[in-house]
Amino acid sequence: MVQNMFTKNRKHVTSVNGAILYQLRDSFGEEMVMAAMGVLRRRRSSTLEMEERNSRLHRAVTKPPAQVIREIQSTIRRKLYILDMDLRTSPTQGQGSDETYLSTWFGLFQR
């Protein structure tokens, strides 16, 4: 029961974040969405940095920097994929647009 409540809340938060990004895009353009994606990137990277720091201090386990970077990128791609799926299933959001958050990500960061 607790896990179902957590899953529901987490799904709701993802939908809310997606709705915020859609509204930013519609109101202010892609620049605002890119700024929001930058915030997501920084927030996730700082979380992983703290996890890595704690792992090194308390467990003497280290990961190479390239692996930490791949984990950050993977997490962000998963979040953007969820936002894209929300966009596709939403009846009021851009049905005719081929532009997705993932295509923007790959166009800017994964060259």
C-alpha positions in Angstrom: 0.0 0.0 0.0 2.8 2.4 0.9 4.6 1.7 -2.4 1.5 2.3 -4.4 1.1 5.7 -2.7 4.7 6.5 -3.4 4.4 5.4 -7.0 1.3 7.5 -7.5 2.9 10.6 -5.9 6.0 10.1 -7.9 4.0 9.8 -11.1 2.0 12.9 -10.2 5.2 14.9 -9.6 6.6 13.8 -13.0 3.4 14.9 -14.7 3.5 18.2 -12.9 7.1 18.7 -13.9 6.2 17.8 -17.5 3.3 20.2 -17.4 5.5 23.0 -16.1 8.1 22.4 -18.9 5.3 22.3 -21.6 3.9 25.6 -20.2 7.4 27.2 -20.2 7.9 26.1 -23.8 4.5 27.4 -24.9 4.8 30.7 -23.0 8.5 31.5 -23.3 10.0 29.3 -26.0 12.7 26.6 -26.1 15.2 28.8 -24.3 13.2 28.5 -21.0 12.9 24.7 -21.5 16.7 24.4 -22.0 17.2 26.4 -18.8 14.9 24.0 -16.9 16.8 21.0 -18.4 20.0 22.6 -17.2 18.5 22.8 -13.7 17.5 19.1 -13.8 21.1 18.2 -14.9 22.7 20.2 -12.1 20.4 18.8 -9.5 21.0 15.2 -10.5 24.7 15.6 -10.9 25.0 17.1 -7.4 23.1 14.2 -6.0 25.4 11.7 -7.7 28.4 13.6 -6.5 27.3 13.4 -2.9 26.5 9.6 -3.3 30.0 9.1 -4.8 31.6 11.2 -2.0 29.8 9.2 0.7 30.7 5.9 -1.0 34.4 6.9 -1.0 34.4 8.1 2.6 32.4 5.3 4.2 32.8 2.3 2.1 36.2 2.8 0.3 34.4 2.2 -3.0 35.2 4.4 -6.0 33.9 4.8 -9.5 35.8 6.3 -12.3 34.6 9.8 -13.4 33.4 8.5 -16.8 31.0 6.1 -15.1 29.5 8.8 -12.9 29.0 11.0 -16.0 27.3 8.1 -17.8 25.0 7.6 -14.8 24.0 11.3 -14.8 23.4 11.3 -18.6 21.4 8.1 -18.3 19.2 9.4 -15.5 18.5 12.6 -17.4 17.6 10.7 -20.6 15.2 8.6 -18.6 13.5 11.7 -17.2 13.3 13.3 -20.6 11.8 10.1 -22.1 9.1 10.2 -19.4 8.3 13.8 -20.3 8.1 12.9 -24.0 5.7 10.0 -23.2 3.5 12.4 -21.1 3.6 14.8 -24.1 2.4 12.1 -26.5 -0.4 10.9 -24.3 -1.6 14.4 -23.3 -4.7 15.4 -25.4 -3.9 19.1 -25.2 -0.2 19.2 -25.8 1.6 19.5 -29.2 0.3 16.5 -31.1 1.8 17.6 -34.5 5.3 18.4 -33.3 8.2 16.2 -34.1 10.4 18.0 -31.6 10.9 16.1 -28.4 12.9 16.7 -25.3 15.1 13.7 -26.1 15.8 15.0 -29.6 16.8 18.4 -28.1 19.0 16.6 -25.6 20.8 14.5 -28.3 21.1 17.6 -30.5 22.8 19.7 -27.9 24.6 17.4 -25.4 25.3 14.1 -27.2 27.2 15.1 -30.2 
